[in-house]
């Protein structure tokens, strides 16, 4: 028995927007605390990765140094912008619009 979560192959072809590309960023769209608002991961490999529910895939609008952007997105300067805009009581929600309203909006879909 295989206990790792996976997505059926046919689903990957039905939902190509859920597949991440090299150097994409995936943001968690919810957090249980304000400090976790803006949590993300950066895909720095060519492996096929499916971004599941409660994620927002973001790509820079122009070519740039993706590692630098990853450091910036993890900075207090960026996180505070997100934390000031999220809504929620028990769970804080982040949206694509919130990402786009940051000083250096990063989301493109």
Gaussian input, Z-matrix of N, CA and C with variables (Angstrom, degrees):
# hf/3-21g

backbone

0 1
 N
 C     1     B1
 C     2     B2     1     A1
 N     3     B3     2     A2     1     D1
 C     4     B4     3     A3     2     D2
 C     5     B5     4     A4     3     D3
 N     6     B6     5     A5     4     D4
 C     7     B7     6     A6     5     D5
 C     8     B8     7     A7     6     D6
 N     9     B9     8     A8     7     D7
 C    10    B10     9     A9     8     D8
 C    11    B11    10    A10     9     D9
 N    12    B12    11    A11    10    D10
 C    13    B13    12    A12    11    D11
 C    14    B14    13    A13    12    D12
 N    15    B15    14    A14    13    D13
 C    16    B16    15    A15    14    D14
 C    17    B17    16    A16    15    D15
 N    18    B18    17    A17    16    D16
 C    19    B19    18    A18    17    D17
 C    20    B20    19    A19    18    D18
 N    21    B21    20    A20    19    D19
 C    22    B22    21    A21    20    D20
 C    23    B23    22    A22    21    D21
 N    24    B24    23    A23    22    D22
 C    25    B25    24    A24    23    D23
 C    26    B26    25    A25    24    D24
 N    27    B27    26    A26    25    D25
 C    28    B28    27    A27    26    D26
 C    29    B29    28    A28    27    D27
 N    30    B30    29    A29    28    D28
 C    31    B31    30    A30    29    D29
 C    32    B32    31    A31    30    D30
 N    33    B33    32    A32    31    D31
 C    34    B34    33    A33    32    D32
 C    35    B35    34    A34    33    D33
 N    36    B36    35    A35    34    D34
 C    37    B37    36    A36    35    D35
 C    38    B38    37    A37    36    D36
 N    39    B39    38    A38    37    D37
 C    40    B40    39    A39    38    D38
 C    41    B41    40    A40    39    D39
 N    42    B42    41    A41    40    D40
 C    43    B43    42    A42    41    D41
 C    44    B44    43    A43    42    D42
 N    45    B45    44    A44    43    D43
 C    46    B46    45    A45    44    D44
 C    47    B47    46    A46    45    D45
 N    48    B48    47    A47    46    D46
 C    49    B49    48    A48    47    D47
 C    50    B50    49    A49    48    D48
 N    51    B51    50    A50    49    D49
 C    52    B52    51    A51    50    D50
 C    53    B53    52    A52    51    D51
 N    54    B54    53    A53    52    D52
 C    55    B55    54    A54    53    D53
 C    56    B56    55    A55    54    D54
 N    57    B57    56    A56    55    D55
 C    58    B58    57    A57    56    D56
 C    59    B59    58    A58    57    D57
 N    60    B60    59    A59    58    D58
 C    61    B61    60    A60    59    D59
 C    62    B62    61    A61    60    D60
 N    63    B63    62    A62    61    D61
 C    64    B64    63    A63    62    D62
 C    65    B65    64    A64    63    D63
 N    66    B66    65    A65    64    D64
 C    67    B67    66    A66    65    D65
 C    68    B68    67    A67    66    D66
 N    69    B69    68    A68    67    D67
 C    70    B70    69    A69    68    D68
 C    71    B71    70    A70    69    D69
 N    72    B72    71    A71    70    D70
 C    73    B73    72    A72    71    D71
 C    74    B74    73    A73    72    D72
 N    75    B75    74    A74    73    D73
 C    76    B76    75    A75    74    D74
 C    77    B77    76    A76    75    D75
 N    78    B78    77    A77    76    D76
 C    79    B79    78    A78    77    D77
 C    80    B80    79    A79    78    D78
 N    81    B81    80    A80    79    D79
 C    82    B82    81    A81    80    D80
 C    83    B83    82    A82    81    D81
 N    84    B84    83    A83    82    D82
 C    85    B85    84    A84    83    D83
 C    86    B86    85    A85    84    D84
 N    87    B87    86    A86    85    D85
 C    88    B88    87    A87    86    D86
 C    89    B89    88    A88    87    D87
 N    90    B90    89    A89    88    D88
 C    91    B91    90    A90    89    D89
 C    92    B92    91    A91    90    D90
 N    93    B93    92    A92    91    D91
 C    94    B94    93    A93    92    D92
 C    95    B95    94    A94    93    D93
 N    96    B96    95    A95    94    D94
 C    97    B97    96    A96    95    D95
 C    98    B98    97    A97    96    D96
 N    99    B99    98    A98    97    D97
 C   100   B100    99    A99    98    D98
 C   101   B101   100   A100    99    D99
 N   102   B102   101   A101   100   D100
 C   103   B103   102   A102   101   D101
 C   104   B104   103   A103   102   D102
 N   105   B105   104   A104   103   D103
 C   106   B106   105   A105   104   D104
 C   107   B107   106   A106   105   D105
 N   108   B108   107   A107   106   D106
 C   109   B109   108   A108   107   D107
 C   110   B110   109   A109   108   D108
 N   111   B111   110   A110   109   D109
 C   112   B112   111   A111   110   D110
 C   113   B113   112   A112   111   D111
 N   114   B114   113   A113   112   D112
 C   115   B115   114   A114   113   D113
 C   116   B116   115   A115   114   D114
 N   117   B117   116   A116   115   D115
 C   118   B118   117   A117   116   D116
 C   119   B119   118   A118   117   D117
 N   120   B120   119   A119   118   D118
 C   121   B121   120   A120   119   D119
 C   122   B122   121   A121   120   D120
 N   123   B123   122   A122   121   D121
 C   124   B124   123   A123   122   D122
 C   125   B125   124   A124   123   D123
 N   126   B126   125   A125   124   D124
 C   127   B127   126   A126   125   D125
 C   128   B128   127   A127   126   D126
 N   129   B129   128   A128   127   D127
 C   130   B130   129   A129   128   D128
 C   131   B131   130   A130   129   D129
 N   132   B132   131   A131   130   D130
 C   133   B133   132   A132   131   D131
 C   134   B134   133   A133   132   D132
 N   135   B135   134   A134   133   D133
 C   136   B136   135   A135   134   D134
 C   137   B137   136   A136   135   D135
 N   138   B138   137   A137   136   D136
 C   139   B139   138   A138   137   D137
 C   140   B140   139   A139   138   D138
 N   141   B141   140   A140   139   D139
 C   142   B142   141   A141   140   D140
 C   143   B143   142   A142   141   D141
 N   144   B144   143   A143   142   D142
 C   145   B145   144   A144   143   D143
 C   146   B146   145   A145   144   D144
 N   147   B147   146   A146   145   D145
 C   148   B148   147   A147   146   D146
 C   149   B149   148   A148   147   D147
 N   150   B150   149   A149   148   D148
 C   151   B151   150   A150   149   D149
 C   152   B152   151   A151   150   D150
 N   153   B153   152   A152   151   D151
 C   154   B154   153   A153   152   D152
 C   155   B155   154   A154   153   D153
 N   156   B156   155   A155   154   D154
 C   157   B157   156   A156   155   D155
 C   158   B158   157   A157   156   D156
 N   159   B159   158   A158   157   D157
 C   160   B160   159   A159   158   D158
 C   161   B161   160   A160   159   D159
 N   162   B162   161   A161   160   D160
 C   163   B163   162   A162   161   D161
 C   164   B164   163   A163   162   D162
 N   165   B165   164   A164   163   D163
 C   166   B166   165   A165   164   D164
 C   167   B167   166   A166   165   D165
 N   168   B168   167   A167   166   D166
 C   169   B169   168   A168   167   D167
 C   170   B170   169   A169   168   D168
 N   171   B171   170   A170   169   D169
 C   172   B172   171   A171   170   D170
 C   173   B173   172   A172   171   D171
 N   174   B174   173   A173   172   D172
 C   175   B175   174   A174   173   D173
 C   176   B176   175   A175   174   D174
 N   177   B177   176   A176   175   D175
 C   178   B178   177   A177   176   D176
 C   179   B179   178   A178   177   D177
 N   180   B180   179   A179   178   D178
 C   181   B181   180   A180   179   D179
 C   182   B182   181   A181   180   D180
 N   183   B183   182   A182   181   D181
 C   184   B184   183   A183   182   D182
 C   185   B185   184   A184   183   D183
 N   186   B186   185   A185   184   D184
 C   187   B187   186   A186   185   D185
 C   188   B188   187   A187   186   D186
 N   189   B189   188   A188   187   D187
 C   190   B190   189   A189   188   D188
 C   191   B191   190   A190   189   D189
 N   192   B192   191   A191   190   D190
 C   193   B193   192   A192   191   D191
 C   194   B194   193   A193   192   D192
 N   195   B195   194   A194   193   D193
 C   196   B196   195   A195   194   D194
 C   197   B197   196   A196   195   D195
 N   198   B198   197   A197   196   D196
 C   199   B199   198   A198   197   D197
 C   200   B200   199   A199   198   D198
 N   201   B201   200   A200   199   D199
 C   202   B202   201   A201   200   D200
 C   203   B203   202   A202   201   D201
 N   204   B204   203   A203   202   D202
 C   205   B205   204   A204   203   D203
 C   206   B206   205   A205   204   D204
 N   207   B207   206   A206   205   D205
 C   208   B208   207   A207   206   D206
 C   209   B209   208   A208   207   D207
 N   210   B210   209   A209   208   D208
 C   211   B211   210   A210   209   D209
 C   212   B212   211   A211   210   D210
 N   213   B213   212   A212   211   D211
 C   214   B214   213   A213   212   D212
 C   215   B215   214   A214   213   D213
 N   216   B216   215   A215   214   D214
 C   217   B217   216   A216   215   D215
 C   218   B218   217   A217   216   D216
 N   219   B219   218   A218   217   D217
 C   220   B220   219   A219   218   D218
 C   221   B221   220   A220   219   D219
 N   222   B222   221   A221   220   D220
 C   223   B223   222   A222   221   D221
 C   224   B224   223   A223   222   D222
 N   225   B225   224   A224   223   D223
 C   226   B226   225   A225   224   D224
 C   227   B227   226   A226   225   D225
 N   228   B228   227   A227   226   D226
 C   229   B229   228   A228   227   D227
 C   230   B230   229   A229   228   D228
 N   231   B231   230   A230   229   D229
 C   232   B232   231   A231   230   D230
 C   233   B233   232   A232   231   D231
 N   234   B234   233   A233   232   D232
 C   235   B235   234   A234   233   D233
 C   236   B236   235   A235   234   D234
 N   237   B237   236   A236   235   D235
 C   238   B238   237   A237   236   D236
 C   239   B239   238   A238   237   D237
 N   240   B240   239   A239   238   D238
 C   241   B241   240   A240   239   D239
 C   242   B242   241   A241   240   D240
 N   243   B243   242   A242   241   D241
 C   244   B244   243   A243   242   D242
 C   245   B245   244   A244   243   D243
 N   246   B246   245   A245   244   D244
 C   247   B247   246   A246   245   D245
 C   248   B248   247   A247   246   D246
 N   249   B249   248   A248   247   D247
 C   250   B250   249   A249   248   D248
 C   251   B251   250   A250   249   D249
 N   252   B252   251   A251   250   D250
 C   253   B253   252   A252   251   D251
 C   254   B254   253   A253   252   D252
 N   255   B255   254   A254   253   D253
 C   256   B256   255   A255   254   D254
 C   257   B257   256   A256   255   D255
 N   258   B258   257   A257   256   D256
 C   259   B259   258   A258   257   D257
 C   260   B260   259   A259   258   D258
 N   261   B261   260   A260   259   D259
 C   262   B262   261   A261   260   D260
 C   263   B263   262   A262   261   D261
 N   264   B264   263   A263   262   D262
 C   265   B265   264   A264   263   D263
 C   266   B266   265   A265   264   D264
 N   267   B267   266   A266   265   D265
 C   268   B268   267   A267   266   D266
 C   269   B269   268   A268   267   D267
 N   270   B270   269   A269   268   D268
 C   271   B271   270   A270   269   D269
 C   272   B272   271   A271   270   D270
 N   273   B273   272   A272   271   D271
 C   274   B274   273   A273   272   D272
 C   275   B275   274   A274   273   D273
 N   276   B276   275   A275   274   D274
 C   277   B277   276   A276   275   D275
 C   278   B278   277   A277   276   D276
 N   279   B279   278   A278   277   D277
 C   280   B280   279   A279   278   D278
 C   281   B281   280   A280   279   D279
 N   282   B282   281   A281   280   D280
 C   283   B283   282   A282   281   D281
 C   284   B284   283   A283   282   D282
 N   285   B285   284   A284   283   D283
 C   286   B286   285   A285   284   D284
 C   287   B287   286   A286   285   D285
 N   288   B288   287   A287   286   D286
 C   289   B289   288   A288   287   D287
 C   290   B290   289   A289   288   D288
 N   291   B291   290   A290   289   D289
 C   292   B292   291   A291   290   D290
 C   293   B293   292   A292   291   D291
 N   294   B294   293   A293   292   D292
 C   295   B295   294   A294   293   D293
 C   296   B296   295   A295   294   D294
 N   297   B297   296   A296   295   D295
 C   298   B298   297   A297   296   D296
 C   299   B299   298   A298   297   D297
 N   300   B300   299   A299   298   D298
 C   301   B301   300   A300   299   D299
 C   302   B302   301   A301   300   D300
 N   303   B303   302   A302   301   D301
 C   304   B304   303   A303   302   D302
 C   305   B305   304   A304   303   D303
 N   306   B306   305   A305   304   D304
 C   307   B307   306   A306   305   D305
 C   308   B308   307   A307   306   D306
 N   309   B309   308   A308   307   D307
 C   310   B310   309   A309   308   D308
 C   311   B311   310   A310   309   D309
 N   312   B312   311   A311   310   D310
 C   313   B313   312   A312   311   D311
 C   314   B314   313   A313   312   D312
 N   315   B315   314   A314   313   D313
 C   316   B316   315   A315   314   D314
 C   317   B317   316   A316   315   D315
 N   318   B318   317   A317   316   D316
 C   319   B319   318   A318   317   D317
 C   320   B320   319   A319   318   D318
 N   321   B321   320   A320   319   D319
 C   322   B322   321   A321   320   D320
 C   323   B323   322   A322   321   D321
 N   324   B324   323   A323   322   D322
 C   325   B325   324   A324   323   D323
 C   326   B326   325   A325   324   D324

   B1=1.4569
   B2=1.5291
   B3=1.3161
   B4=1.4596
   B5=1.5218
   B6=1.3277
   B7=1.4600
   B8=1.5273
   B9=1.3260
   B10=1.4597
   B11=1.5258
   B12=1.3093
   B13=1.4563
   B14=1.5236
   B15=1.3067
   B16=1.4508
   B17=1.5245
   B18=1.3210
   B19=1.4522
   B20=1.5215
   B21=1.3224
   B22=1.4640
   B23=1.5323
   B24=1.3041
   B25=1.4680
   B26=1.5337
   B27=1.3319
   B28=1.4630
   B29=1.5330
   B30=1.3307
   B31=1.4538
   B32=1.5283
   B33=1.3098
   B34=1.4672
   B35=1.5230
   B36=1.3073
   B37=1.4685
   B38=1.5276
   B39=1.3329
   B40=1.4652
   B41=1.5295
   B42=1.3098
   B43=1.4691
   B44=1.5234
   B45=1.3224
   B46=1.4652
   B47=1.5289
   B48=1.3383
   B49=1.4678
   B50=1.5219
   B51=1.3291
   B52=1.4613
   B53=1.5235
   B54=1.3233
   B55=1.4601
   B56=1.5226
   B57=1.3147
   B58=1.4617
   B59=1.5186
   B60=1.3159
   B61=1.4586
   B62=1.5184
   B63=1.3132
   B64=1.4636
   B65=1.5308
   B66=1.3268
   B67=1.4579
   B68=1.5273
   B69=1.3238
   B70=1.4631
   B71=1.5199
   B72=1.3129
   B73=1.4611
   B74=1.5237
   B75=1.3146
   B76=1.4634
   B77=1.5274
   B78=1.3175
   B79=1.4604
   B80=1.5211
   B81=1.3207
   B82=1.4643
   B83=1.5196
   B84=1.3351
   B85=1.4670
   B86=1.5221
   B87=1.3235
   B88=1.4614
   B89=1.5184
   B90=1.3081
   B91=1.4603
   B92=1.5219
   B93=1.3099
   B94=1.4564
   B95=1.5179
   B96=1.3247
   B97=1.4579
   B98=1.5205
   B99=1.3010
   B100=1.4625
   B101=1.5291
   B102=1.3312
   B103=1.4646
   B104=1.5293
   B105=1.3214
   B106=1.4577
   B107=1.5156
   B108=1.3098
   B109=1.4618
   B110=1.5198
   B111=1.3056
   B112=1.4577
   B113=1.5132
   B114=1.3416
   B115=1.4670
   B116=1.5192
   B117=1.3125
   B118=1.4558
   B119=1.5219
   B120=1.3061
   B121=1.4598
   B122=1.5170
   B123=1.3069
   B124=1.4593
   B125=1.5222
   B126=1.3270
   B127=1.4585
   B128=1.5160
   B129=1.3247
   B130=1.4674
   B131=1.5262
   B132=1.3231
   B133=1.4647
   B134=1.5208
   B135=1.3187
   B136=1.4631
   B137=1.5298
   B138=1.3324
   B139=1.4580
   B140=1.5318
   B141=1.3253
   B142=1.4597
   B143=1.5218
   B144=1.3311
   B145=1.4618
   B146=1.5252
   B147=1.3047
   B148=1.4536
   B149=1.5175
   B150=1.3203
   B151=1.4638
   B152=1.5239
   B153=1.2964
   B154=1.4542
   B155=1.5122
   B156=1.3218
   B157=1.4536
   B158=1.5243
   B159=1.2959
   B160=1.4643
   B161=1.5250
   B162=1.3239
   B163=1.4677
   B164=1.5207
   B165=1.3189
   B166=1.4591
   B167=1.5165
   B168=1.3224
   B169=1.4619
   B170=1.5245
   B171=1.3162
   B172=1.4638
   B173=1.5196
   B174=1.3398
   B175=1.4610
   B176=1.5243
   B177=1.3166
   B178=1.4634
   B179=1.5259
   B180=1.3180
   B181=1.4558
   B182=1.5197
   B183=1.3110
   B184=1.4622
   B185=1.5268
   B186=1.3310
   B187=1.4703
   B188=1.5289
   B189=1.3335
   B190=1.4576
   B191=1.5176
   B192=1.3064
   B193=1.4569
   B194=1.5268
   B195=1.3121
   B196=1.4649
   B197=1.5230
   B198=1.3172
   B199=1.4749
   B200=1.5268
   B201=1.3184
   B202=1.4636
   B203=1.5288
   B204=1.3266
   B205=1.4664
   B206=1.5238
   B207=1.3258
   B208=1.4688
   B209=1.5239
   B210=1.3190
   B211=1.4762
   B212=1.5282
   B213=1.3323
   B214=1.4627
   B215=1.5294
   B216=1.3387
   B217=1.4663
   B218=1.5204
   B219=1.3188
   B220=1.4639
   B221=1.5294
   B222=1.3226
   B223=1.4682
   B224=1.5298
   B225=1.3207
   B226=1.4646
   B227=1.5240
   B228=1.3265
   B229=1.4581
   B230=1.5273
   B231=1.3251
   B232=1.4574
   B233=1.5239
   B234=1.3349
   B235=1.4672
   B236=1.5243
   B237=1.3172
   B238=1.4682
   B239=1.5262
   B240=1.3322
   B241=1.4643
   B242=1.5292
   B243=1.3165
   B244=1.4670
   B245=1.5205
   B246=1.3155
   B247=1.4633
   B248=1.5271
   B249=1.3044
   B250=1.4668
   B251=1.5232
   B252=1.3385
   B253=1.4623
   B254=1.5236
   B255=1.3316
   B256=1.4704
   B257=1.5163
   B258=1.3160
   B259=1.4622
   B260=1.5146
   B261=1.3135
   B262=1.4487
   B263=1.5095
   B264=1.3244
   B265=1.4564
   B266=1.5230
   B267=1.3353
   B268=1.4614
   B269=1.5237
   B270=1.3218
   B271=1.4629
   B272=1.5194
   B273=1.3112
   B274=1.4613
   B275=1.5204
   B276=1.3177
   B277=1.4580
   B278=1.5171
   B279=1.3274
   B280=1.4529
   B281=1.5201
   B282=1.3084
   B283=1.4630
   B284=1.5259
   B285=1.3202
   B286=1.4558
   B287=1.5228
   B288=1.3183
   B289=1.4708
   B290=1.5227
   B291=1.3185
   B292=1.4717
   B293=1.5258
   B294=1.3183
   B295=1.4750
   B296=1.5223
   B297=1.3139
   B298=1.4625
   B299=1.5254
   B300=1.3247
   B301=1.4672
   B302=1.5250
   B303=1.3103
   B304=1.4607
   B305=1.5199
   B306=1.3065
   B307=1.4730
   B308=1.5099
   B309=1.3168
   B310=1.4632
   B311=1.5167
   B312=1.3541
   B313=1.4589
   B314=1.5183
   B315=1.3358
   B316=1.4549
   B317=1.5078
   B318=1.3093
   B319=1.4549
   B320=1.5195
   B321=1.3072
   B322=1.4649
   B323=1.5228
   B324=1.3117
   B325=1.4780
   B326=1.4879
   A1=108.97
   A2=116.46
   A3=123.06
   A4=108.57
   A5=118.42
   A6=122.27
   A7=114.22
   A8=117.92
   A9=119.74
   A10=110.04
   A11=116.04
   A12=121.31
   A13=108.94
   A14=115.83
   A15=120.17
   A16=109.29
   A17=115.27
   A18=121.98
   A19=106.87
   A20=116.22
   A21=120.01
   A22=109.93
   A23=116.75
   A24=123.16
   A25=111.74
   A26=118.44
   A27=120.16
   A28=112.02
   A29=117.90
   A30=120.49
   A31=110.86
   A32=117.12
   A33=120.41
   A34=111.00
   A35=116.78
   A36=120.37
   A37=111.67
   A38=116.78
   A39=120.95
   A40=112.07
   A41=117.81
   A42=122.42
   A43=111.20
   A44=118.47
   A45=120.04
   A46=113.86
   A47=118.11
   A48=119.99
   A49=111.89
   A50=117.00
   A51=120.93
   A52=112.53
   A53=116.91
   A54=120.22
   A55=109.80
   A56=114.86
   A57=119.13
   A58=109.61
   A59=115.23
   A60=122.66
   A61=109.01
   A62=115.25
   A63=121.13
   A64=109.48
   A65=116.35
   A66=126.06
   A67=114.00
   A68=118.47
   A69=121.69
   A70=109.37
   A71=114.93
   A72=122.84
   A73=107.26
   A74=117.52
   A75=121.75
   A76=107.69
   A77=115.44
   A78=121.80
   A79=109.70
   A80=116.43
   A81=120.89
   A82=106.80
   A83=116.90
   A84=117.88
   A85=113.55
   A86=117.39
   A87=121.11
   A88=109.67
   A89=115.24
   A90=121.58
   A91=108.07
   A92=116.23
   A93=120.15
   A94=112.39
   A95=117.00
   A96=120.47
   A97=109.23
   A98=115.83
   A99=120.96
   A100=111.70
   A101=116.77
   A102=120.37
   A103=112.12
   A104=117.61
   A105=121.30
   A106=113.84
   A107=116.62
   A108=119.99
   A109=109.21
   A110=115.64
   A111=120.69
   A112=113.29
   A113=117.83
   A114=119.53
   A115=109.75
   A116=116.41
   A117=121.33
   A118=109.91
   A119=114.83
   A120=121.58
   A121=107.56
   A122=115.66
   A123=123.08
   A124=107.15
   A125=117.84
   A126=121.44
   A127=109.17
   A128=116.43
   A129=119.99
   A130=111.22
   A131=116.07
   A132=120.60
   A133=108.54
   A134=115.27
   A135=121.33
   A136=112.42
   A137=118.64
   A138=119.88
   A139=110.47
   A140=115.74
   A141=120.07
   A142=109.05
   A143=115.86
   A144=121.74
   A145=108.74
   A146=115.58
   A147=122.68
   A148=108.75
   A149=116.97
   A150=121.05
   A151=107.10
   A152=116.13
   A153=121.22
   A154=113.20
   A155=113.85
   A156=120.34
   A157=109.87
   A158=115.65
   A159=123.39
   A160=112.34
   A161=116.13
   A162=120.66
   A163=109.11
   A164=114.90
   A165=122.44
   A166=106.12
   A167=116.64
   A168=120.46
   A169=107.99
   A170=116.43
   A171=121.33
   A172=109.76
   A173=115.07
   A174=122.25
   A175=108.31
   A176=117.49
   A177=119.05
   A178=110.31
   A179=116.72
   A180=122.25
   A181=112.15
   A182=116.44
   A183=121.70
   A184=108.57
   A185=117.41
   A186=119.60
   A187=110.77
   A188=115.75
   A189=120.70
   A190=109.92
   A191=116.05
   A192=122.02
   A193=108.94
   A194=116.45
   A195=121.43
   A196=113.09
   A197=117.50
   A198=118.93
   A199=110.22
   A200=116.71
   A201=120.07
   A202=109.77
   A203=116.48
   A204=120.46
   A205=110.47
   A206=117.78
   A207=120.46
   A208=110.47
   A209=117.17
   A210=119.87
   A211=110.60
   A212=116.63
   A213=119.99
   A214=111.48
   A215=116.44
   A216=119.98
   A217=112.21
   A218=116.77
   A219=121.11
   A220=111.88
   A221=117.12
   A222=120.97
   A223=111.48
   A224=115.10
   A225=120.42
   A226=111.21
   A227=116.93
   A228=121.69
   A229=111.26
   A230=117.16
   A231=120.74
   A232=111.20
   A233=116.73
   A234=121.26
   A235=112.32
   A236=117.37
   A237=121.03
   A238=110.22
   A239=117.28
   A240=120.18
   A241=110.66
   A242=117.12
   A243=121.87
   A244=109.78
   A245=116.69
   A246=121.81
   A247=112.09
   A248=117.95
   A249=121.18
   A250=112.82
   A251=117.37
   A252=120.76
   A253=114.66
   A254=118.09
   A255=118.98
   A256=111.23
   A257=114.57
   A258=121.87
   A259=109.41
   A260=116.00
   A261=119.80
   A262=112.01
   A263=114.71
   A264=122.05
   A265=108.65
   A266=116.51
   A267=120.68
   A268=111.74
   A269=115.92
   A270=122.07
   A271=107.45
   A272=116.69
   A273=122.05
   A274=108.85
   A275=116.57
   A276=121.78
   A277=111.18
   A278=115.19
   A279=122.10
   A280=107.09
   A281=117.22
   A282=121.79
   A283=110.04
   A284=114.71
   A285=120.21
   A286=109.88
   A287=117.12
   A288=120.77
   A289=111.55
   A290=117.12
   A291=120.46
   A292=109.52
   A293=117.04
   A294=119.67
   A295=110.80
   A296=116.84
   A297=120.42
   A298=113.02
   A299=117.62
   A300=120.71
   A301=112.84
   A302=118.56
   A303=119.00
   A304=108.30
   A305=115.34
   A306=120.01
   A307=111.64
   A308=116.36
   A309=121.11
   A310=107.25
   A311=116.67
   A312=121.86
   A313=111.25
   A314=117.03
   A315=120.83
   A316=114.00
   A317=118.39
   A318=119.16
   A319=112.17
   A320=115.81
   A321=121.47
   A322=107.02
   A323=116.82
   A324=121.14
   A325=109.57
   D1=135.79
   D2=-178.40
   D3=-101.78
   D4=116.85
   D5=-174.66
   D6=-93.23
   D7=-7.45
   D8=178.70
   D9=-73.42
   D10=141.03
   D11=177.79
   D12=-72.49
   D13=143.70
   D14=178.90
   D15=-152.18
   D16=168.81
   D17=177.06
   D18=-116.76
   D19=135.31
   D20=179.46
   D21=-58.39
   D22=145.49
   D23=-178.33
   D24=-55.67
   D25=-41.88
   D26=-178.15
   D27=-66.21
   D28=-28.87
   D29=178.10
   D30=-68.37
   D31=-34.84
   D32=178.88
   D33=-61.65
   D34=-33.83
   D35=179.39
   D36=-79.07
   D37=-25.75
   D38=179.01
   D39=-80.03
   D40=-24.54
   D41=-176.60
   D42=-128.75
   D43=64.93
   D44=-176.74
   D45=-64.11
   D46=-22.17
   D47=178.60
   D48=-69.12
   D49=-15.46
   D50=179.27
   D51=-86.94
   D52=-6.16
   D53=177.31
   D54=-86.88
   D55=130.14
   D56=178.38
   D57=-81.70
   D58=154.58
   D59=175.25
   D60=-111.62
   D61=160.36
   D62=177.22
   D63=-51.06
   D64=129.66
   D65=178.63
   D66=73.29
   D67=17.06
   D68=171.00
   D69=-76.44
   D70=159.73
   D71=173.21
   D72=-115.10
   D73=139.85
   D74=175.92
   D75=-121.48
   D76=118.77
   D77=179.13
   D78=-98.19
   D79=140.41
   D80=170.32
   D81=-71.59
   D82=131.65
   D83=-177.46
   D84=-89.67
   D85=0.81
   D86=174.31
   D87=-142.09
   D88=157.07
   D89=176.00
   D90=-147.64
   D91=145.53
   D92=178.55
   D93=-83.84
   D94=-8.97
   D95=175.37
   D96=-142.16
   D97=157.20
   D98=-176.29
   D99=-62.82
   D100=-34.19
   D101=-178.57
   D102=-65.47
   D103=-27.94
   D104=-179.94
   D105=-83.04
   D106=-6.42
   D107=178.65
   D108=-65.48
   D109=124.31
   D110=-177.79
   D111=100.30
   D112=4.85
   D113=175.97
   D114=-60.75
   D115=140.27
   D116=-176.35
   D117=-151.21
   D118=169.72
   D119=170.28
   D120=-134.19
   D121=158.32
   D122=-176.54
   D123=-122.10
   D124=125.39
   D125=-179.68
   D126=-89.97
   D127=108.71
   D128=-179.41
   D129=-113.47
   D130=35.03
   D131=175.22
   D132=-141.40
   D133=169.17
   D134=-177.56
   D135=-94.23
   D136=6.99
   D137=-178.18
   D138=-70.19
   D139=153.44
   D140=179.77
   D141=-77.16
   D142=120.70
   D143=-177.38
   D144=-127.06
   D145=131.35
   D146=177.58
   D147=-99.90
   D148=125.29
   D149=176.24
   D150=-88.94
   D151=113.91
   D152=-173.61
   D153=-78.89
   D154=-165.01
   D155=178.06
   D156=-60.16
   D157=156.31
   D158=177.49
   D159=62.47
   D160=35.72
   D161=173.29
   D162=-133.31
   D163=154.18
   D164=174.18
   D165=-124.86
   D166=120.37
   D167=176.76
   D168=-84.36
   D169=130.64
   D170=-179.58
   D171=-126.55
   D172=141.66
   D173=177.09
   D174=-131.48
   D175=139.14
   D176=174.36
   D177=-59.94
   D178=145.48
   D179=-179.06
   D180=-75.34
   D181=-25.42
   D182=-179.45
   D183=-130.26
   D184=156.71
   D185=177.74
   D186=-62.37
   D187=138.69
   D188=179.25
   D189=-163.53
   D190=-178.92
   D191=179.41
   D192=-81.44
   D193=103.77
   D194=-174.47
   D195=-64.48
   D196=-34.85
   D197=178.38
   D198=-65.31
   D199=-39.75
   D200=177.09
   D201=-61.24
   D202=-45.19
   D203=179.50
   D204=-61.05
   D205=-39.06
   D206=177.79
   D207=-59.98
   D208=-42.98
   D209=177.02
   D210=-64.25
   D211=-41.27
   D212=179.40
   D213=-63.37
   D214=-44.29
   D215=-179.16
   D216=-63.80
   D217=-22.62
   D218=178.70
   D219=-92.16
   D220=-0.65
   D221=-177.00
   D222=-79.29
   D223=157.48
   D224=175.88
   D225=-61.10
   D226=-36.90
   D227=-179.52
   D228=-56.78
   D229=-45.30
   D230=179.63
   D231=-75.07
   D232=-44.98
   D233=-176.66
   D234=-59.13
   D235=-39.31
   D236=179.98
   D237=-62.14
   D238=-38.06
   D239=178.14
   D240=-60.78
   D241=-41.62
   D242=178.48
   D243=-67.65
   D244=-48.96
   D245=-174.79
   D246=-60.99
   D247=-31.00
   D248=179.29
   D249=-73.92
   D250=-17.97
   D251=-174.43
   D252=-107.31
   D253=-17.17
   D254=-175.84
   D255=-68.57
   D256=153.84
   D257=178.42
   D258=-116.92
   D259=147.11
   D260=174.02
   D261=150.16
   D262=167.81
   D263=176.52
   D264=-118.56
   D265=-61.98
   D266=177.35
   D267=-92.59
   D268=-31.86
   D269=178.87
   D270=-129.18
   D271=130.08
   D272=-179.62
   D273=-96.72
   D274=130.50
   D275=-176.31
   D276=-106.10
   D277=135.08
   D278=174.65
   D279=-112.56
   D280=142.14
   D281=-178.36
   D282=-124.51
   D283=167.25
   D284=175.68
   D285=-61.40
   D286=-36.65
   D287=178.32
   D288=-62.75
   D289=-40.09
   D290=177.46
   D291=-62.13
   D292=-44.80
   D293=178.82
   D294=-60.70
   D295=-41.83
   D296=-178.68
   D297=-69.65
   D298=-23.48
   D299=179.82
   D300=-85.43
   D301=-2.82
   D302=177.26
   D303=-69.52
   D304=163.75
   D305=-177.03
   D306=-54.04
   D307=-36.35
   D308=177.44
   D309=-124.02
   D310=72.72
   D311=-179.40
   D312=-50.73
   D313=136.07
   D314=-171.67
   D315=-118.58
   D316=-6.89
   D317=-167.51
   D318=-93.18
   D319=133.94
   D320=176.09
   D321=-145.07
   D322=127.95
   D323=177.43
   D324=-138.60

